């Protein structure tokens, strides 16, 4: 993709997702993800109605009149976007690829974060860490993240969510808001998710296509495995083959749902032709209660 075309696409995504974050997600994001706690702000003279438990006895003794400690919520947070860019993300049979939807959702979340003066970082992964951008603040930083989401070409086409979560635990020492965007066609991340979720506030956003879950009866069809590049001739008119395909998709979905739930992590499911705005808003409102 040429630079001019990339910049045009970045601008298009910025306009769409920034409008969403400005008018819809800003307040929901702020109320859903609280600060890390209370941090000391200042000492001031005691006023009628102040909590006597906040009295600073050292300062009070020094000035021979009551002073209290004032605390405020420590609002600054860090968001880490973990985006699966393995081969299966370049699949879509309706409006767009799964990776395109992931890019839009990630951009919306990133703009919501910087509205609250929070830092945003990015991890692009396949079965290895493809790219790591440390968390920073600012619009130019978010635009760089969007550009990488659009144009980055992975070295590998395969998926290892556990490896990505292990990397997250190694690089992020303080509690972080984490969104993992993937189709979750993997079933080997239970242990690493449990470790990461003990420290961080994690949400899995499962982005899928309708034909990830079922295949239509089209007769003999050559099918490409996007993660191995193997092509096989599949008889889609066979009910047994269609049922096995569906059963495997349901098994992976069930693993994702149960694994995240057991770890105390949240989940969002959105099909590429769904309204992901409604899905995100519903999740934020429920989580913020």
NORBELLIN-V224615 format. One record per residue. RES is the residue in three letters. PSI is psi in radians with two decimals (999 if undefined). D_FIRST is the distance of its C-alpha to the first C-alpha in Angstrom with 1 decimal. Layout:
res = {RES/RES}
psi = {PSI/PSI}
d_first = {D_FIRST/D_FIRST}
This chain:
res = {UNK/UNK/UNK/UNK/UNK/UNK/UNK/UNK/UNK/UNK/UNK/UNK/UNK/UNK/UNK/UNK/UNK/UNK/UNK/UNK/UNK/UNK/UNK/UNK/UNK/UNK/UNK/UNK/UNK/UNK/UNK/UNK/UNK/UNK/UNK/UNK/UNK/UNK/UNK/UNK/UNK/UNK/UNK/UNK/UNK/UNK/UNK/UNK/UNK/UNK/UNK/UNK/UNK/UNK/UNK/UNK/UNK/UNK/UNK/UNK/UNK/UNK/UNK/UNK/UNK/UNK/UNK/UNK/UNK/UNK/UNK/UNK/UNK/UNK/UNK/UNK/UNK/UNK/UNK/UNK/UNK/UNK/UNK/UNK/UNK/UNK/UNK/UNK/UNK/UNK/UNK/UNK/UNK/UNK/UNK/UNK/UNK/UNK/UNK/UNK/UNK/UNK/UNK/UNK/UNK/UNK/UNK/UNK/UNK/UNK/UNK/UNK/UNK/UNK/UNK/UNK/UNK/UNK/UNK/UNK/UNK/UNK/UNK/UNK/UNK/UNK/UNK/UNK/UNK/UNK/UNK/UNK/UNK/UNK/UNK/UNK/UNK/UNK/UNK/UNK/UNK/UNK/UNK/UNK/UNK/UNK/UNK/UNK/UNK/UNK/UNK/UNK/UNK/UNK/UNK/UNK/UNK/UNK/UNK/UNK/UNK/UNK/UNK/UNK/UNK/UNK/UNK/UNK/UNK/UNK/UNK/UNK/UNK/UNK/UNK/UNK/UNK/UNK/UNK/UNK/UNK/UNK/UNK/UNK/UNK/UNK/UNK/UNK/UNK/UNK/UNK/UNK/UNK/UNK/UNK/UNK/UNK/UNK/UNK/UNK/UNK/UNK/UNK/UNK/UNK/UNK/UNK/UNK/UNK/UNK/UNK/UNK/UNK/UNK/UNK/UNK/UNK/UNK/UNK/UNK/UNK/UNK/UNK/UNK/UNK/UNK/UNK/UNK/UNK/UNK/UNK/UNK/UNK/UNK/UNK/UNK/UNK/UNK/UNK/UNK/UNK/UNK/UNK/UNK/UNK/UNK/UNK/UNK/UNK/UNK/UNK/UNK/UNK/UNK/UNK/UNK/UNK/UNK/UNK/UNK/UNK/UNK/UNK/UNK/UNK/UNK/UNK/UNK/UNK/UNK/UNK/UNK/UNK/UNK/UNK/UNK/UNK/UNK/UNK/UNK/UNK/UNK/UNK/UNK/UNK/UNK/UNK/UNK/UNK}
psi = {2.28/2.69/-0.77/-0.73/-0.70/-0.83/-0.66/-0.72/-0.69/-0.81/-0.72/-0.78/-0.68/-0.82/-0.82/-0.88/-0.53/-0.65/-0.72/-0.81/-0.62/-0.81/-0.34/-0.92/-0.37/-0.97/-0.73/-0.74/-0.79/-0.76/-0.44/-0.79/1.78/2.94/3.06/-0.12/-2.79/2.37/2.57/2.34/-0.95/3.00/2.32/2.91/2.52/2.38/2.67/2.27/-0.22/2.64/2.11/-0.32/-0.28/0.02/2.29/1.80/-0.52/-0.84/-0.66/-0.78/-0.63/-0.70/-0.05/0.46/2.68/2.35/2.60/2.72/2.33/2.25/2.67/2.76/2.29/1.71/-0.54/2.20/2.97/2.28/2.34/2.16/2.08/1.97/2.17/2.11/0.55/3.07/-0.63/-0.25/-0.31/0.93/2.40/2.31/0.06/-1.92/-0.65/2.98/2.78/-0.63/-0.60/-0.76/-0.72/-0.71/-0.79/-0.77/-0.77/-0.73/-0.73/-0.79/-0.71/-0.77/-0.61/-0.68/-0.81/-0.38/-0.55/0.26/0.56/2.81/2.63/2.36/2.99/2.37/2.04/2.27/2.68/-1.99/0.18/2.97/1.99/-0.65/2.40/2.13/1.96/2.64/2.37/2.95/2.91/2.65/-0.73/-0.60/-0.75/-0.67/-0.59/-0.73/-0.78/-0.73/-0.75/-0.67/-0.59/-0.83/-0.21/2.32/2.05/2.66/-0.58/2.70/-0.08/3.02/2.39/1.60/-0.61/-0.70/-0.70/-0.73/-0.60/-0.74/-0.75/-0.83/-0.54/-0.64/-0.45/1.80/-0.52/2.79/2.32/2.57/2.12/2.26/2.14/1.98/2.04/2.92/-0.09/0.76/1.11/2.61/0.75/0.68/0.18/-0.83/-0.84/-0.55/-0.73/-0.75/-0.83/-0.67/-0.32/-0.47/-0.65/2.82/1.75/2.41/2.25/2.23/1.82/2.05/2.10/2.83/2.66/-0.53/0.07/-0.45/-0.37/2.67/2.43/2.85/1.75/0.18/-2.60/2.10/2.30/2.21/2.33/2.24/1.93/-0.27/-0.27/-0.21/0.22/2.35/2.27/2.55/2.03/2.33/1.57/-0.16/-0.20/2.07/-0.61/-0.76/-0.76/-0.68/-0.71/-0.70/-0.82/-0.71/-0.68/-0.70/-0.74/-0.62/-0.79/-0.68/-0.75/-0.70/-0.81/-0.89/-0.83/-0.69/-0.78/-0.72/-0.79/-0.51/-0.09/0.28/2.72/2.85/2.52/2.37/2.22/2.23/2.67/-0.43/0.18/2.92/1.67/-0.36/-0.85/-0.71/-0.80/-0.79/-0.78/-0.73/-0.82/-0.76/-0.75/-0.75/-0.54/-0.11/999}
d_first = {0.0/3.8/6.6/8.4/6.5/6.5/10.1/11.0/10.3/12.2/14.9/15.3/15.9/18.1/20.2/20.9/21.5/23.4/25.7/26.5/27.2/29.3/31.4/31.7/30.8/32.1/35.7/35.3/33.3/36.0/38.9/37.4/36.6/39.5/39.9/41.2/44.7/47.1/47.1/49.9/49.6/53.0/56.8/58.8/62.4/63.5/63.7/65.7/63.8/61.6/61.5/64.1/62.1/59.6/62.5/61.8/65.2/64.8/63.8/66.5/69.2/68.1/68.4/71.1/69.3/66.7/62.9/60.1/56.7/53.8/50.8/47.5/44.6/42.0/39.0/36.2/34.2/31.2/28.5/26.4/23.5/23.2/20.2/20.1/16.8/18.6/18.0/20.1/17.9/15.4/18.3/19.4/21.8/22.2/20.0/17.1/16.3/18.5/15.6/14.8/18.5/18.8/16.2/18.3/21.5/20.6/19.7/22.9/25.0/23.6/24.5/27.8/28.5/27.9/30.1/32.8/32.1/31.0/28.7/25.5/23.9/21.3/21.6/18.8/20.6/20.9/24.2/23.7/22.5/18.8/18.7/21.5/21.4/25.1/26.4/26.5/27.3/25.7/23.0/20.8/20.9/20.0/16.9/15.9/16.6/14.5/11.4/12.2/12.9/9.5/7.3/10.3/10.8/14.6/17.0/19.2/19.1/22.6/24.2/26.9/27.6/30.8/29.0/26.8/30.0/31.9/29.4/29.7/33.5/33.3/31.2/32.4/36.2/36.9/36.7/33.2/31.8/29.4/27.2/26.0/23.3/23.3/24.6/27.3/27.6/29.6/33.3/33.9/33.4/36.8/38.3/35.4/34.9/38.6/38.5/35.5/37.0/40.2/38.6/35.7/35.3/32.9/31.4/29.5/27.2/26.9/24.1/24.8/24.5/27.8/27.4/27.2/30.9/32.1/31.4/32.9/35.4/33.5/35.6/34.2/30.4/28.2/26.5/23.7/24.1/20.6/22.0/23.9/22.3/25.9/26.5/29.9/31.8/33.1/36.0/35.0/38.3/40.0/41.0/41.5/37.8/36.6/39.0/38.0/34.3/35.3/37.7/35.1/32.7/35.7/36.7/33.4/33.5/37.2/36.4/33.8/36.1/39.2/37.6/36.2/39.5/41.6/39.7/40.2/36.4/35.2/33.1/31.0/30.0/27.5/26.2/22.8/24.8/27.3/27.7/26.6/28.1/31.5/31.1/30.2/33.0/35.5/34.8/35.0/38.3/39.8/38.9/40.2/43.7}
